[in-house]
Amino acid sequence: MKYLVAGLGNIGSEYELSRHNIGFMVLDALAKASNIVFTSERYASKTQFKYKGKQIILIKPNTYMNLSGKAIRYWINAEHVPLSQLLVVVDDIALPFGTIRIRGGGHNGGHHGLSNIDELLGSQEYARMRFGIGNNFPKGKQIEHVLSSFTSEEQKYLPFYLERMKNAVLSFVSEGLQSCMNEYNKGIEPTALQGL
């Protein structure tokens, strides 16, 4: 059984640690934990591994965020992965920093990457994991906010959240969407992060 996990972001070293690239960061964490490396393939950097008998294909589209659907449509067809076994990992300014929201479908919320995926797949019925990057920016400065790096305070907690999202991906594959949502949509109290 195959699963396709797509982490969204922008290619280029200038974007590497930006808030908009949280999808890339989660997939990099998965690859590192599994001791695998990405190779440059059509429309994306790609790698794969097996987990509990399931094959997990990871892709980081190289088409830039707003055209992410091109890579996802290509690889979902090339690998014959049903929409129910697709998970897209993205940032979300509507959620406070550190909030994780996993859903089985729904509106793109104005996220250009999700909007392009919806358009090219002709469906919104695929799972997505959104990570809150907050909306603490002056009016009219949304683009600067999403393309800038996490603050030093946020970076302190980022490894914890990347580990949590990595585990959520594995839960989605091994336990299913509902179980994954039940476990990882729970908020984490700030006291749980003390000492990190």
Secondary structure as UniProt FT lines:
FT   STRAND          2..7
FT   HELIX           13..15
FT   TURN            16..17
FT   HELIX           19..21
FT   HELIX           22..33
FT   TURN            34..35
FT   STRAND          39..41
FT   TURN            42..43
FT   STRAND          44..51
FT   TURN            52..53
FT   STRAND          54..61
FT   HELIX           65..67
FT   HELIX           68..78
FT   TURN            79..80
FT   HELIX           83..85
FT   STRAND          86..92
FT   TURN            93..94
FT   TURN            97..98
FT   STRAND          100..103
FT   TURN            109..110
FT   HELIX           112..121
FT   STRAND          127..132
FT   TURN            139..140
FT   HELIX           142..147
FT   HELIX           152..175
FT   HELIX           177..184
FT   HELIX           190..193
FT   TURN            194..195
//
